[in-house]
């Protein structure tokens, strides 16, 4: 499990808490950069759009959904592996989960927050967002729960709440460790955060039970969330979107891009926070095997999607298929196939699977492919529905491109803040993987 | 009066806990930097009542989720192509999500209720228990029991023993 020798319990605390308690100028520079990029690329164009209206984006009469929606799906997808993987590996008692799950769950939380930002941006008149909740409003409107968009509101709110509770409750014993290692205001804050945790057998016992129940609830929830996101599309009758395969397709794609995201995040944690001792070869190997499995499932579902469109044989579906494979956005489609179906096959080679740099490159390519996939779903379907008089064209405006870039900066900012407030690796779960200290050893 | 004994080795800590239990000390707390199944067994902790909270939450969530979907449809009637106003299949999705949401929230409530947390008032504690020490705490020990408890803890190999006045 440990590439550089087993640490002692005290070393685990020291190594991991020092990330939180010691902050150098490089950190502030990096945080300043990500915040500036988020401000300039995301918030300023958004404010501009709020003033001039959603016409500032490239969406038009025939393509009423654009990159905001594709980015929303991408970020929701990226959120999937963290909490889901953590919960599945907790239930199956997999030891390699313990060093990586905290940051993976944080990834879930911040991806969800970024996705929620895209909903706000897409809405246009964001000040009416409360109309989508079942609360009284000045128009006397109540939400229509027959709409898949309302399923989305319920699913994402639930997922955000459950993921926040899941990561917080798993961190409570570590907040107590931060409390004990600090003084002054930080100590007072972490006394509150840790609920006065002492680590009694009863507290551990209750947390263990509660945590298992959280995991049991979160697994079907995560599957439902991306199924519901897929139904935003599949419950329409638009050619290219109206597929029964969409729910498993989206869930698989979400876990796939999320797992690739975990590899990227783990690389950064390992490299920049000096966590080589805790995030080792076993984690990379396991994540690599998971990626190759998901890649094969994803490829299979893609073939099925093409087959069902062709086998259906309606002219509308065939036209949508033709436009996707050979139309304006065909290069993006084939780029997606290359990055998500063929490049990951390299992971079959142990030499590549065991190399952090190569796995980082592959994980980034997979997520570029997955971002493209979501864009293609939106950009090649609505502008190509039914009769030629309804045909149109969609290309994102500079506002949309800028907001897309800014979203990555928002995610990075949230993650950088997270590593200073929560131990990036679970102290007590890493200790569980160590051999207990005995008198005779 | 509480007596605390800190141990460097898990096996000594568990031996002390077992001996204290066998000697009739019932009010003991076992503090550790990681969850120890063996320590939970010593205290006889079986299935946690948290699971009843989870079940209750899930049931309440299911009922309230379905009721919410039906109620909103009835207060704002939106006829669409002759379709049912109370449409069961889509409402089951709302029911499903609310089942999970309330299940999670009630599990959280159950955790706090069963564990007794938050507990910010002072209780016998050693900060090394969050690092690498295993601590046995004999709580509410009567004056005549103190020496016996201390002897058991010392015999098991405690490296530090403290007496603490408890905050009641």
Interface residues (C-beta under 8 A of the other chain):
Chain A: X8 X9 X10 X13 X134 X140 X141 X142 X143 X144 X145 X146 X147 X150 X151 X154 X155 X157 X158 X161 X162 X165 X169 X173 X176 X177 X179 X180 X191 X192 X195 X196 X197 X198 X199 X200 X201 X202 X203 X204 X205 X206 X207 X208 X209 X210 X213 X214 X217 X218 X220 X221 X224 X228 X427 X428 X429 X431 X432 X436 X437 X438 X439
Chain B: X8 X9 X10 X11 X12 X29 X30 X31 X32 X33 X34 X35 X36 X39 X40 X42 X43 X45 X47 X48 X50 X51 X54 X68 X69 X72 X73 X75 X76 X78 X80 X83 X87 X90 X91 X93 X94 X96 X97 X98 X100 X101 X103 X104 X105 X107 X108 X110 X111 X112 X114 X115 X116 X117 X118 X119 X120 X121 X123 X125 X127 X129 X130 X131 X132
